[in-house]
Amino acid sequence: MKQNNLATKVLSFFLCFTLVFVSFAAFAPETHAKSLSSLKNEQAQIKDKVEESEQKIKELEKQQAQQEEIIAELNNQIARLNDQLDNVRGQQSIINSDIKDIEKKIAELDAEIKDLDRQIAEKDKEIEETIDIFCERIRANYMAGETSVLEMFTASSSLSSFLNRLEMFRRITQNDQALVDKLNKEIAEIEEMQKKLEEKKASVQAEKAALEVKKADLQSAEDDLNATQATIIAKSTEVNKKLASLNYQTKQLEISLDKYNSEMDSIEAEIEDFLKQQAAANNNSSGSSNAGSASSNISKKGWAWPVPYSNSYISSPYGYRNDPISGVYKFHSGIDITMANAHGKKLVATKSGTVIRAVHSNSGYGNYIMIDHGGGYSSLYGHCSSLAVSVGDKVSQGQVVAYIGSTGYSTGPHVHFEIRYNGEKQNPSHYVSK
């Protein structure tokens, strides 16, 4: 009786466990489906934010380019103004030197004129002294009664005495007159020299005045150039401030974009984790025991080369490398395949399966698709120019699914090709070959 009770209890426990397991199995897929749907909705929202941020960055970069063009033109104007200022200042330097030379000439002429004035004054004094002597002699003769030839004749005791007196008077008179004439001639010559010096001085002063006018014109031109330069520099400062503001906005958007991309990576990881769980559930439900590990499924047989052209080749292999965009040494999770004139060339499904992602983006993988091949395997085709399939489409091996491009973080037309097993990225070269 006790054994029957124990058996009944064990049987009841087993039935309860079975009901719980069946209930869980029945509702688990729905729970996963809702989780995947929620993740995809969140992914779509973040994708919109990424695209919006990328568009804003493009607009800001366009504005930055315009402002940089304005700054370049302003700098060119400043350079031209500096050349003009150098030219004006060079002319000013020459004119200032010429004015100094002219002022020196004027000073020398003033000294010469002053010396001539001194000579004229001396000659005037000498003439006055000669005239005074002459007058004194005349006065002496007059006082002596020798005021006329007749008087000298009547006063002479003889003809010989008269002639002697007359000759002496004539000689004295002639000598004095010659001296006066000589002095007058010298004065005339000095006055002529003085007149020429004055004329030369006036000419030099006129030349100086003309240079002063030119100097004033150059100073006015320099003032105008300085004012224009100040205006341009102020404008350049204003543009630089605007450019700094645009740079700041761009930086903030790039920070936001990095955040969104990080969130995208996180969501992608969650989706991959979901796919792993789904693959594990499928394996458990099918009771398959030959799936094995990733290494036991690595085989080239049965996988098609995704770029169906004989001249295609691997431009960057799977593994660590220097990133062509950032230059950072980092892991490359797939292989890059390209060829001559690669843009727009066909991409085909490496195996049959279902399209689980068809994304249009300007960042990361760019436009890309993912195909679920079953058994935990999936493949990814990135940087496409356009996509030929949509999420949910069933594709066969060799079917065209996309076209080679250079969207997202790319340096040129190629396809970034990945193979994943239960979400883990594998080396595609172990699966595909030309």
C-alpha positions as CSV (number, residue, x, y, z in Angstrom):
1,M,0.0,0.0,0.0
2,K,2.9,2.3,0.9
3,Q,4.6,1.4,-2.4
4,N,1.4,2.2,-4.3
5,N,1.3,5.7,-2.6
6,L,4.9,6.3,-3.4
7,A,4.4,5.3,-7.0
8,T,1.3,7.6,-7.1
9,K,3.4,10.5,-5.8
10,V,6.2,9.9,-8.3
11,L,3.7,9.7,-11.1
12,S,2.0,12.9,-10.0
13,F,5.3,14.8,-9.8
14,F,6.3,13.5,-13.2
15,L,3.0,14.7,-14.7
16,C,3.3,18.1,-13.1
17,F,6.9,18.5,-14.5
18,T,5.7,17.4,-17.9
19,L,2.8,19.9,-17.9
20,V,5.2,22.7,-16.8
21,F,7.7,21.8,-19.5
22,V,5.0,21.6,-22.2
23,S,3.6,25.0,-21.1
24,F,7.0,26.6,-21.2
25,A,7.7,25.1,-24.6
26,A,4.4,26.3,-25.8
27,F,4.8,29.9,-24.6
28,A,8.6,30.3,-25.0
29,P,8.6,30.9,-28.7
30,E,6.0,33.6,-28.3
31,T,8.0,35.3,-25.6
32,H,11.1,35.2,-27.8
33,A,9.1,36.5,-30.7
34,K,7.9,39.5,-28.6
35,S,11.4,40.1,-27.4
36,L,12.8,40.0,-30.9
37,S,10.1,42.3,-32.1
38,S,10.8,44.7,-29.3
39,L,14.5,44.7,-30.0
40,K,13.8,45.3,-33.7
41,N,11.5,48.2,-32.9
42,E,14.2,49.7,-30.7
43,Q,16.8,49.1,-33.3
44,A,14.6,50.9,-35.9
45,Q,14.2,53.9,-33.6
46,I,17.9,54.1,-33.0
47,K,18.5,53.7,-36.7
48,D,16.3,56.7,-37.3
49,K,18.3,58.7,-34.7
50,V,21.5,57.6,-36.4
51,E,20.3,58.7,-39.8
52,E,19.0,62.0,-38.4
53,S,22.4,62.6,-36.7
54,E,24.3,61.7,-39.8
55,Q,22.1,64.1,-41.8
56,K,22.7,66.9,-39.3
57,I,26.5,66.2,-39.4
58,K,26.4,66.4,-43.2
59,E,24.6,69.7,-43.0
60,L,27.0,71.0,-40.4
61,E,30.0,69.8,-42.5
62,K,28.5,71.6,-45.5
63,Q,28.2,74.8,-43.4
64,Q,31.7,74.3,-42.1
65,A,33.0,74.0,-45.7
66,Q,31.2,77.2,-46.6
67,Q,32.6,79.0,-43.6
68,E,36.1,77.7,-44.4
69,E,35.8,79.0,-48.0
70,I,34.8,82.4,-46.6
71,I,37.8,82.4,-44.2
72,A,40.1,81.4,-47.0
73,E,38.9,84.3,-49.1
74,L,39.1,86.7,-46.2
75,N,42.7,85.5,-45.5
76,N,43.4,86.1,-49.2
77,Q,42.1,89.6,-48.9
78,I,44.1,90.2,-45.8
79,A,47.2,88.9,-47.6
80,R,46.5,91.3,-50.6
81,L,46.0,94.2,-48.2
82,N,49.3,93.4,-46.4
83,D,51.0,93.5,-49.8
84,Q,49.4,96.9,-50.5
85,L,50.4,98.2,-47.1
86,D,54.0,97.0,-47.6
87,N,54.0,98.8,-50.9
88,V,52.6,102.0,-49.4
89,R,54.9,101.9,-46.5
90,G,57.8,101.3,-48.8
91,Q,56.8,104.4,-50.8
92,Q,56.5,106.3,-47.6
93,S,60.0,105.3,-46.5
94,I,61.4,106.5,-49.9
95,I,59.4,109.8,-49.6
96,N,60.6,110.4,-46.0
97,S,64.2,109.8,-47.1
98,D,63.7,112.3,-50.1
99,I,62.2,114.8,-47.7
100,K,65.1,114.5,-45.4
101,D,67.5,115.0,-48.3
102,I,65.5,118.1,-49.4
103,E,65.5,119.5,-45.9
104,K,69.2,119.0,-45.8
105,K,69.5,120.9,-49.2
106,I,67.3,123.7,-47.9
107,A,69.5,124.0,-44.8
108,E,72.6,124.1,-46.9
109,L,71.0,126.8,-49.2
110,D,69.9,128.8,-46.1
111,A,73.5,128.6,-44.9
112,E,74.8,129.8,-48.3
113,I,72.2,132.6,-48.5
114,K,73.1,133.6,-44.9
115,D,76.8,133.7,-45.9
116,L,76.0,135.8,-48.9
117,D,73.9,138.2,-46.8
118,R,76.9,138.5,-44.5
119,Q,79.2,139.3,-47.6
120,I,76.7,141.8,-48.9
121,A,76.6,143.5,-45.5
122,E,80.4,143.6,-45.4
123,K,80.5,145.1,-48.9
124,D,77.8,147.6,-48.1
125,K,79.9,148.6,-45.1
126,E,83.0,148.8,-47.2
127,I,81.3,151.0,-49.7
128,E,79.9,153.2,-47.0
129,E,83.4,153.6,-45.6
130,T,84.9,154.4,-49.0
131,I,82.1,156.9,-49.7
132,D,82.8,158.4,-46.3
133,I,86.5,158.7,-47.1
134,F,85.7,160.2,-50.5
135,C,83.3,162.7,-49.0
136,E,85.9,163.6,-46.4
137,R,88.5,164.3,-49.1
138,I,86.0,166.4,-51.1
139,R,85.2,168.3,-47.9
140,A,88.9,168.7,-47.1
141,N,89.5,170.1,-50.6
142,Y,86.5,172.3,-50.3
143,M,87.8,173.6,-46.9
144,A,91.1,174.1,-48.6
145,G,89.4,176.2,-51.2
146,E,90.0,173.7,-54.0
147,T,86.5,173.3,-55.0
148,S,86.9,174.0,-58.7
149,V,89.4,173.9,-61.5
150,L,89.2,177.7,-61.7
151,E,89.9,178.1,-58.0
152,M,92.8,175.7,-58.3
153,F,94.1,177.7,-61.3
154,T,93.8,181.1,-59.6
155,A,95.3,179.7,-56.4
156,S,98.3,178.3,-58.1
157,S,101.4,180.3,-58.3
158,S,102.3,178.9,-61.6
159,L,101.0,176.7,-64.4
160,S,103.1,173.8,-63.2
161,S,101.7,174.1,-59.7
162,F,98.1,174.2,-61.1
163,L,98.7,171.1,-63.3
164,N,100.2,169.1,-60.4
165,R,97.2,170.0,-58.2
166,L,94.7,169.1,-61.0
167,E,96.4,165.7,-61.7
168,M,96.4,164.8,-58.0
169,F,92.7,165.7,-57.6
170,R,91.8,163.7,-60.8
171,R,93.8,160.6,-59.6
172,I,92.2,160.7,-56.1
173,T,88.8,161.1,-57.7
174,Q,89.3,158.3,-60.2
175,N,90.7,156.0,-57.5
176,D,87.8,156.5,-55.3
177,Q,85.3,156.1,-58.1
178,A,87.0,152.9,-59.2
179,L,86.8,151.5,-55.7
180,V,83.2,152.4,-55.5
181,D,82.5,150.8,-58.9
182,K,84.3,147.7,-57.9
183,L,82.4,147.4,-54.7
184,N,79.1,148.0,-56.6
185,K,80.0,145.3,-59.1
186,E,80.8,142.8,-56.3
187,I,77.6,143.7,-54.6
188,A,75.7,143.1,-57.9
189,E,77.4,139.7,-58.3
190,I,76.6,138.7,-54.7
191,E,73.0,139.8,-55.1
192,E,72.8,137.8,-58.4
193,M,74.1,134.7,-56.5
194,Q,71.7,135.4,-53.7
195,K,68.8,135.7,-56.2
196,K,69.8,132.3,-57.8
197,L,70.0,130.7,-54.4
198,E,66.7,132.1,-53.4
199,E,65.2,130.7,-56.6
200,K,66.8,127.4,-56.1
201,K,65.6,127.4,-52.5
202,A,62.0,128.2,-53.7
203,S,62.2,125.3,-56.2
204,V,63.5,122.9,-53.5
205,Q,60.8,124.0,-51.2
206,A,58.1,123.5,-53.9
207,E,59.6,120.0,-54.4
208,K,59.3,119.4,-50.7
209,A,55.7,120.6,-50.6
210,A,54.9,118.2,-53.4
211,L,56.5,115.4,-51.5
212,E,54.6,116.4,-48.4
213,V,51.3,116.2,-50.4
214,K,52.3,112.8,-51.7
215,K,53.2,111.7,-48.2
216,A,49.8,112.9,-46.9
217,D,48.1,110.9,-49.8
218,L,50.0,107.8,-48.9
219,Q,49.2,108.2,-45.2
220,S,45.5,108.5,-46.2
221,A,45.8,105.4,-48.3
222,E,47.5,103.6,-45.4
223,D,44.7,104.7,-43.1
224,D,42.1,103.4,-45.5
225,L,43.9,100.1,-45.9
226,N,44.2,99.7,-42.2
227,A,40.5,100.4,-41.7
228,T,39.6,97.8,-44.4
229,Q,42.0,95.3,-42.9
230,A,40.4,95.9,-39.5
231,T,37.0,95.3,-40.9
232,I,38.1,92.0,-42.7
233,I,39.9,90.8,-39.5
234,A,36.7,91.5,-37.5
235,K,34.7,89.5,-40.1
236,S,37.3,86.7,-40.0
237,T,37.0,86.6,-36.2
238,E,33.2,86.4,-36.5
239,V,33.4,83.6,-39.1
240,N,36.0,81.7,-36.9
241,K,33.6,81.9,-34.0
242,K,30.8,80.5,-36.1
243,L,33.1,77.8,-37.4
244,A,34.1,76.9,-33.8
245,S,30.4,76.7,-32.9
246,L,29.8,74.4,-35.9
247,N,32.7,72.3,-34.9
248,Y,31.3,72.0,-31.4
249,Q,27.9,71.1,-32.7
250,T,29.5,68.5,-35.0
251,K,31.5,67.1,-32.1
252,Q,28.4,66.8,-29.9
253,L,26.5,65.1,-32.7
254,E,29.4,62.7,-33.3
255,I,29.3,61.9,-29.6
256,S,25.6,61.2,-29.9
257,L,26.3,59.1,-33.0
258,D,28.9,57.1,-31.2
259,K,26.4,56.5,-28.4
260,Y,23.7,55.4,-30.9
261,N,26.1,53.1,-32.7
262,S,27.1,51.7,-29.3
263,E,23.4,51.1,-28.6
264,M,23.1,49.5,-32.0
265,D,26.0,47.2,-31.3
266,S,24.4,46.3,-28.0
267,I,21.0,45.5,-29.6
268,E,22.8,43.6,-32.3
269,A,24.5,41.5,-29.6
270,E,21.1,40.9,-28.0
271,I,19.7,39.8,-31.4
272,E,22.6,37.5,-31.9
273,D,22.1,36.1,-28.4
274,F,18.5,35.6,-29.3
275,L,19.5,33.8,-32.5
276,K,21.9,31.6,-30.5
277,Q,19.1,30.7,-28.1
278,Q,16.7,30.1,-31.0
279,A,19.4,27.9,-32.7
280,A,19.9,25.9,-29.5
281,A,16.1,25.5,-29.1
282,N,15.9,24.3,-32.7
283,N,18.7,21.8,-32.1
284,N,17.1,20.6,-28.9
285,S,13.7,20.3,-30.5
286,S,15.0,18.4,-33.5
287,G,17.1,16.1,-31.3
288,S,20.0,16.5,-33.6
289,S,23.2,15.3,-32.1
290,N,25.6,15.8,-35.0
291,A,25.7,19.6,-35.0
292,G,28.9,19.5,-33.0
293,S,31.0,22.6,-32.2
294,A,31.9,25.4,-34.6
295,S,35.2,23.8,-35.4
296,S,33.5,20.5,-36.4
297,N,31.2,22.4,-38.9
298,I,34.1,24.3,-40.6
299,S,34.1,23.1,-44.2
300,K,34.4,24.7,-47.6
301,K,32.0,22.2,-49.3
302,G,28.5,23.5,-49.9
303,W,29.2,27.2,-49.6
304,A,29.1,29.5,-52.7
305,W,31.6,32.3,-53.3
306,P,29.5,35.5,-52.7
307,V,31.0,37.5,-55.6
308,P,30.4,35.5,-58.8
309,Y,33.2,37.0,-60.9
310,S,36.5,35.3,-61.8
311,N,38.6,38.4,-61.2
312,S,37.3,39.0,-57.6
313,Y,39.7,38.7,-54.8
314,I,40.1,39.2,-51.0
315,S,41.4,42.7,-50.4
316,S,41.5,42.4,-46.6
317,P,41.4,39.0,-44.7
318,Y,39.8,38.0,-41.5
319,G,41.7,38.8,-38.3
320,Y,43.6,41.7,-36.7
321,R,44.7,44.6,-38.9
322,N,45.2,48.4,-38.9
323,D,41.8,49.8,-39.5
324,P,41.9,51.7,-42.9
325,I,39.7,54.6,-41.5
326,S,40.9,55.1,-37.9
327,G,44.3,53.5,-38.3
328,V,43.7,51.6,-35.0
329,Y,45.0,48.0,-34.8
330,K,41.7,46.1,-34.3
331,F,39.9,42.9,-35.2
332,H,38.4,42.5,-38.7
333,S,35.4,40.2,-38.3
334,G,35.0,39.2,-41.9
335,I,36.8,39.3,-45.3
336,D,36.6,42.1,-47.8
337,I,36.1,41.1,-51.4
338,T,36.5,43.4,-54.4
339,M,37.5,43.5,-58.0
340,A,38.1,46.0,-60.8
341,N,35.1,48.3,-61.3
342,A,33.4,46.6,-58.4
343,H,30.7,49.2,-57.8
344,G,27.3,47.8,-58.7
345,K,28.5,44.2,-59.2
346,K,26.2,41.3,-58.1
347,L,26.3,39.6,-54.7
348,V,24.8,36.2,-54.3
349,A,23.6,34.1,-51.4
350,T,26.4,31.8,-50.2
351,K,23.7,29.2,-49.2
352,S,19.9,29.1,-49.3
353,G,18.1,30.5,-46.3
354,T,15.8,33.3,-45.0
355,V,16.7,37.0,-45.0
356,I,16.6,38.1,-41.3
357,R,18.0,41.6,-41.7
358,A,17.9,44.2,-44.6
359,V,19.3,47.5,-43.3
360,H,19.9,50.8,-45.0
361,S,22.4,52.9,-43.2
362,N,25.3,55.4,-43.7
363,S,27.3,54.1,-40.7
364,G,29.0,50.9,-39.7
365,Y,28.2,48.2,-42.3
366,G,26.3,50.7,-44.4
367,N,23.5,49.0,-46.4
368,Y,23.7,45.3,-45.5
369,I,21.7,42.1,-45.3
370,M,21.9,38.9,-43.1
371,I,20.7,35.5,-44.2
372,D,19.8,32.7,-41.7
373,H,20.9,29.4,-43.3
374,G,19.6,27.2,-40.5
375,G,21.6,25.0,-38.2
376,G,22.9,28.1,-36.4
377,Y,24.6,29.5,-39.5
378,S,24.1,33.0,-40.9
379,S,26.0,35.2,-43.4
380,L,26.3,39.0,-43.7
381,Y,26.9,41.2,-46.7
382,G,28.0,44.8,-45.9
383,H,28.6,48.2,-47.6
384,C,26.2,47.3,-50.4
385,S,25.1,50.0,-52.9
386,S,21.6,48.6,-52.9
387,L,19.7,45.6,-51.7
388,A,17.7,43.1,-53.8
389,V,15.8,41.3,-51.0
390,S,13.8,42.2,-47.9
391,V,13.4,40.7,-44.4
392,G,11.5,37.4,-44.6
393,D,12.4,36.6,-48.2
394,K,13.4,33.0,-48.9
395,V,16.6,32.9,-51.0
396,S,18.3,30.1,-52.8
397,Q,22.1,29.5,-53.1
398,G,23.5,31.7,-55.9
399,Q,20.5,34.1,-56.0
400,V,21.3,37.8,-56.3
401,V,20.7,39.4,-53.0
402,A,22.5,42.8,-53.2
403,Y,25.0,44.8,-55.2
404,I,28.6,45.9,-54.3
405,G,29.0,49.5,-53.0
406,S,30.9,51.6,-50.5
407,T,28.2,52.7,-48.0
408,G,28.9,53.1,-44.3
409,Y,32.4,53.1,-42.9
410,S,34.2,52.2,-46.2
411,T,37.2,53.4,-48.1
412,G,36.1,52.0,-51.5
413,P,33.7,49.6,-53.3
414,H,33.8,46.1,-51.8
415,V,31.7,43.7,-49.8
416,H,32.4,42.9,-46.2
417,F,31.4,39.2,-45.9
418,E,30.9,37.4,-42.6
419,I,29.8,33.9,-41.6
420,R,28.5,33.3,-38.1
421,Y,27.8,30.1,-36.2
422,N,25.3,30.5,-33.4
423,G,26.1,34.2,-33.5
424,E,29.9,33.7,-33.3
425,K,31.8,35.3,-36.1
426,Q,33.9,32.7,-38.1
427,N,36.7,33.0,-40.6
428,P,34.8,33.0,-44.0
429,S,37.9,31.6,-45.7
430,H,37.2,28.3,-44.0
431,Y,33.8,28.1,-45.7
432,V,34.1,29.8,-49.1
433,S,36.6,29.8,-51.9
434,K,36.6,30.8,-55.5
